[in-house]
Amino acid sequence: MLEVDRPDRKTRRQRGKSDPIDAEAAARAVLAGTATALPKRRDGIVEAIRALRSVRAGAVKARTAAINQLKAVVVTAPAAVREPLDGRSTARQVAACARLRPDPEQLADPVQATKAALRAVAVRILSLEQEIRVADQRLAQLVAKAAPRTLGLLAIGIEHAGQLLTTAGDNPERLRGEAAFAHLCGAAPIPASSGRSQRHRLHRGGDRDANCALHLAVVVRMRYCPRTRAYVERRTKEGLSKPEIMRCVKRYLAREVYHAILADFEALHAT
C-alpha cells in the first residue's frame, strides 16, 4: 500500500477536480514512481494516544467556549447576580455559579433565570474539566509507556510527546530519516538565497501541530537550557535574527526527538 499526496495545484487547475480525476491522478502517480510514501499504521499504541488526544482537544475547546459564555452572561446579568461575582478569578466564578440555587417556580424573573443559566454553564465547565483530567491521566500512562526516552528530553512533556508520536505514527520507520521527520514537522531549512545573500527561511508546511510542539519546547530551552542559551548568544553575534535561530534550534530538536522515538519503538517492540 502506498500513500498518494494531493494532485499538483497546477494540474488541478487545468483538469479540475472529481473522484474519477483524482483516482486517475493517484494511479498515474503510483505508476510513475512518484508516490513512494508509506501510510501510517493505525493498529498500535500511538493510534490509542491519537484518539484520546482528539477527544481531549474537543473537551478543551468546549470548556473555553463555555467559560467565554459564562463571562458574557455575568457581564449582562442583573446587579444582584453580577456584583457578588465581580473581581473573582475564573475558577472562583465557576465554583460560585455552580453553587447558585435558582427558584424553578420564578424563572420569569430575570434574576432567577440568570442564576439558572449561570449554574447550567458552570456545571458544564466542571464536567468538562473532569473529562480533561481523566484524559490527562490516561494519556500520561500511555505516553510514558510508549515514549520514556522522548519524555526524558528537556522541555518535552506529555502533551508535546503525544503530538510528536501522533505525527510519527505507529510505524516511524516509514520515514527515511531525521531530515524527513524534520520536514514532516515543518522544521526543515528551506533555501532562500539570492545573489550573494546565502540564507534559509522558516518552513511554512508540514504538520503545524508538531511544529507548535517543537516551537514551545524551543522557547523553554532558550530560557532554561545553558547549552541552548550559549548557542543563541553565539548565533546572535554572527548576525542571525531570532526567528532564524529558533529555526535552527527546532531542527536540532527534531533530530533528538526522531532518534528518541526510534529508540522508544525499538524498546517497545522488543518487550
C-alpha angles and dihedrals in degrees: 000000000000131000117231121203122223116282120273112274092235092053092046092052091050099044103026127223134284136129094264092047092049091047091051091047090051092049092049090050091053093047092047091051095238093115102074102137118118114224122240118266115235101196104089146067093286090062088053089051091048092052093050092046091051092054092044092052090052091051092049091050092048091048091052091050091048092050090050090050092049092051091048091052091048091054092055096036122117115271092252090061100032102049097061089051098046116108095018125124119251093258092051092047091052092048092048093048091049089057094054115116111200120195106247090204093058103048090127086072110088091221093057093041091051090049090052092050094048092048092050092051093045092051088050091052093050091049091051091048090054090049090051092049092052091048090049091053093049093046092049090056095046097043092047089052095045102039116020093148092049090051088052091065116102114266094006110122135173094279094047094044091048092053094046091049090050090051093050094045131206090301108047089165086079086078113088094223147307091304091058091049091049090050090049089053093048092246099112118117113250115204112241101168125146127181110321092346110102114189145127129228137211118281110241095189135067129067103333093197090056090046089052091052091051091045094054091047090051091051090055093046093049088057104037108020112088093202092052092046090052090050092050091050092050094048091046090057088052089060102257119145123235095256090051091050091049090051090055093047091048089053091052091046091050088056092052092046093048094054091043092052092049091050091048092052093047090053092044094052092043090060 
